[in-house]
Amino acid sequence: MTPVPTWILLRGLTRASGHWGAFADQFAQALPGCEVVALDLPGNGRLHLQASPTRVPDMVAHCRAELDRRWLPPPYHLLGMSLGAMVAVAWSAAHPHEVAAQVLINTSLRPFSPFYQRLRPRHYALLLRLALIGASPENWERNILRITSNGGQDAVLPLWRALRAQHPVTRANALRQLLAAARYRAPKVIATPTLLLASAQDQLVSVACSQALARQWQCGLQVHPSAGHDLPLDDGDWVTQQIAKAYPLLNS
């Protein structure tokens, strides 16, 4: 019997599996016959009481152990956004036999892009203020939405506030995740079939980062003309269409 393809969804900095919102079901419907599993990284979501690793490979180790605990064997297809995409890359590089394919959304990786493209300088002060000083749940989530979405998606604010109230991410864990993202260094060559999705109008991470990766790894890249950093939120239909269209190539 052919095993059911398993897609693992990995979110970004301080975000939890719940932040995929309606996209997770939308994605599962676009790829019938696949199992879709959204994981929380330590320090986020239901794991908010755990200390976030300061190294991306340690996040990979957690994910692998969690899937083993759930009796979900490889190979996996990985869909990662931002920090979650770094986890996917580290996973596929260290354990290529476990990863059949990966889709990376709006990621940025050393050593292929300079720091000012990996995180746009105009947001340094805001992110440091949120991480070091904090803010009310309303202001925190509204600020994160403002810099990650171009779609005016205010309708998700009640959900994001509820997620934050239920599973608050500590300032220490936010800083630990920032450190992990800043220090991770990606391999120069990767064998795993890879599709990059990026937003031309990403306010947080320059689209040049995905363009540099596509050149370095000689992999596919699709660019959305108007969405923000949270591409699945701004245009989930486009994301699922690109992945569904590329799925046969990713598995060839």
GINOR-V14093 format. One record per backbone hydrogen bond with DSSP energy under -1.0 kcal/mol. NH is the residue of the N-H (numbers start at 1). CO is the residue of the C=O. Records with the same first field share a line. If there is no record, write none. Layout:
BEGIN
NH->CO, CO
END
This chain:
BEGIN
7->35
8->77
9->37
10->79
15->12
19->16
20->17
21->18
23->20
26->22
27->23
28->24
29->25
30->26
31->27
34->31
35->5
37->7
39->9
43->47
44->41
47->44
48->45
50->47
60->56
61->57
62->58
63->59
64->60
65->61
66->62
67->63
68->64
69->65
70->66
71->68
72->67
76->98
77->6
78->101
79->8
80->103
81->10
82->105
84->81
86->82
87->83
88->84
89->85
90->86
91->87
92->88
93->89
94->90
95->91
98->95
100->76
102->193
103->78
104->195
105->80
106->197
112->109
117->114
118->114
119->115
120->204
123->120
124->121
127->123
128->124
129->125
130->126
131->127
132->128
133->129
134->129
140->136
141->137
142->138
143->139
144->140
145->141
146->142
147->143
148->144
149->145
154->152
156->153
157->154
160->156
161->157
162->158
163->159
164->160
165->161
166->162
167->163
174->170
175->171
176->172
177->173
178->174
179->175
180->176
181->177
182->178
183->179
184->180
186->110
195->102
196->220
197->104
198->222
200->224
202->199
206->117
209->206
211->207
212->208
213->209
214->210
215->211
216->212
217->213
218->214
220->194
222->196
224->198
230->148
231->229
234->230
235->231
239->235
240->236
241->237
242->238
243->239
244->240
245->241
246->242
247->243
250->246
251->247
252->249
END
